Amino acid sequence: MQAGVRIGKADVDLVVDEKKLLVKLVEIAVKGAVAAFGEPTSALGFVGSLTSLLDTASIEEPDESKAWALIALSLAIAVEDLRPETVPEERHEEIMNAFKGVVNQVKTLLDDDTKTYVLDLKFFSCPSSLPLYQDIRPNFASAFASLRLDAVFDTSQFTAQLDEAFNKAVYEVSKLKHEYFKSLFETIDAPGRESAQHGYDWDAYRERLRYQFEVKPVFGQEETKVSLSQMYVAPRARVFEPAKPGMTGGQFVTWAHEEVERWITEPNVNNATKLFCGGPGRGKSSFAKALASELSQRQNLRPIFIELQYISLENNLSEEVANYLVGREEAFETSPLEKEYKDFGGPFVFIFDGLDELARPGSGESFQIARRFSDQLIRLLGQLNSESHVRAFAVITGRTPIIQDMQSYDEFIGDPDVVELLGYAPIDGAKPSEDPSDILGLDQRIVWWRKYANAVNKPQDIPAALASTLHIGLSDEPLLCYLMALSGYVDTNRSVNVYNQNAIYNELLTAVWERGWGNGRKGPTRAVKSKQTFDALLEAMALATWHGDGSGHRIASAEAFESALKVANAEDAWEEFQGAGGGDAQNFALTFYLKTAKKEGHGIEFTHKSFSEYLTARLLFRNSMELAEQSRNRSRSLAELYHDWMRIAGPAHLTEGMLQFLQNEAILLEQSNLENSRMDLEELFSELLDTDIPSHSGEIRSFEKEKLWRTNSEINLLACLNATTRGTFYHSKHKAGTSVLECSPPWPLELRGTTIDWRNDDTRLANLLKRILDIRGQTGKHICLTHTNLSGCQAHSDNHSLHVVLPGLFLPEISLEFTNFCHAQMPSSCFSNANISGTCFDKTDLRNADFSGANLTNVNFGGANLDHANFAGASLHKVRFGGANLSNADFKECQMTDVTLTAKDMTNLDLRGVTFDSVDCSGVDLREVVIDKEHLHGLRLDNAQYPEEWKPIP
């Protein structure tokens, strides 16, 4: 049939000559693939030249030529997307011949000259359904198999990936070169092009969401082109249901994707938001991308995936979403939230990923950010939903503390469920299983390894390092599981050393250096002459993200990087890089740790926030060690040392992840060096408490900023000091594979923790806590006092009671395990919902203190004054109250197990609703205790005094 245009009754079709189009199409796509294997022009350069060719092509060219150009360019880009970057040189000729053979295979296929291909309206709904594409796809799959002789090649999986890549390319090429293809579009669907544009935008956007999950390589797999879908394991989740009128709240474990499905299929305007939380590396972003891809395949829903690190709360959220979709992502011609389009399809499902990315590092504004975002989200959902009809759902992911803040906001719509993503290991001590129906016992580490091994051609047997129960804290997290595999830590001969997250990150850095920056380096990497230079520049980049420029936790502007180079003493490394022709900061973004931030070279972005946190914590800890050593040697004045410390530690406060990285860094030091550094830091910290050092160094322009910098410097130095203490404690009690918090109290006699002489000045701790707990309403956010000896301290000053606020819902935001408050004065302090396991309150003044909902395990209240203290709803295990004053204390609804309740005064002690299990009340006077008689079982009452009506005792 002659090439031309055929106008039908209800449609407009474009008919093209199969030989002219098909042969040229295959030849050009093949050239794009072959160019990667020894040809002068790279594949990327080839695709770029094709695009440039369209720029100079005549707008008046026949539509048949434009159809060929659209499909050829899209297929060439799809081939480039899936092509492994590194192939041995000796295989180049073999592979080129395989791809060139595609042309001959296609010619043979079409010798009968009977085929006709038609582009119509259906093409843009699903480009990969085009018969032309379907005919040549098997030949490309065969050619690609030759690329991967060293790996398992799954034809069906590759076909699915090629489809996704081709679909996405068609939409993006047609959008990018709209003017060139305009006549083709008009010919195909002249009657309804404009009205259908929004629908095409949605089709293209859905393909983009699938592409992100199905095709785009994950970091570290840029060469192998392994995608997230190839190693993704659907997570389990613990759902926390809020209490409702007449009903108590509860929790249960389910599959995260099934929970979303249940929620969406039961629309409720008062439950249109679902909050997903979890710690660093728990797989929140992977889940969000997988969910977006899954929902994109359903035409009755309109998923919108938003990375919150690119969103500003200065503007209306609907405007920010529009700017993100139209401006940043260029996914839509006009906002899908505009009035004329918002009813164009099924309900929206907003997937907001990374709520914690909205808060600047160290700003202490977690609750304020959660509240502002909640207000904006309420307004957005209010514009779309009615009382009887749900037109929009919202999924929000984030680290646990800020999700808790959002859930606790009283003005939020309804009572959103909180869903905690769980790890790979069996849950709640369940027996390990490989049965997918055993949701608690299923060991997903095995599932993950088999998927990963299949993708990268590794043995299917799970390495000992991943299967070991000793290292479950590391292999339980999806990110760490992947990093262990990527860094080589899963090798059998190294599995015994898997115990420290920092060691794995450092090993990964070394592997990246050796692979991409060591021997055989190319491009700007040649400008980095040593691993030391490589580390220094990465740390400076991480420091720039921590200090922040207002853009988020993982992004640094070029200006912030230049400033961080000075603070991190990495200027020589940078001069070396530039002197060797390395170029600017964006040229350094060449590893999977970094990438160039989108849109006009905004800056440098870490691919995962944990990388930035690790590098910053490592730099911070090393500087604190150097600071302590210089202080001991008196090589510089205290003022000089503190000014240097304030430049690096003053602009920001620690994140929750950085606390753990600090501790892990301390553990990596030898015990003798760590102990010496701990004592040096104690002495330095004591000196700073007694010295009024002016903090102004020419870099601080306001009193408020100066105050904040000084406070942050104190907090961060205390955190480093605490890390040395916890590290020393770890070494003294460590057994292979046991974490610090698993080391059993009481404190060993040879280690009393961080010891500051608080008693020489009653106001020292009070003044310190006032500064570090009350600065801009941070209320103890991410302050760690674990293993700190506060013996004899007073938490009140000048007769004004200091209320130490320790907030928390599921997890505390301040760490107090194994802290020593012996003889401290802390009336009216609040420890509500805190985890204070192993802490010593011996002879501590805790009148009116609040321990409601707290986790109290192995706590010593011996001789403490707990008059009117509140323990309502707390969990007490192996707690000792010997000789304590418990008069008027409230223990309603507590759980007591193996508790020694031999207090000296229990007048009006309220024990109603308490569950007792092996609680010792021997020899005490219980006659004025308020208690439910039916709950007396579980009490040991040898020689105790109690009311007559208690007899006979159950």
Disulfide bonds with the S-S distance in Angstrom:
none
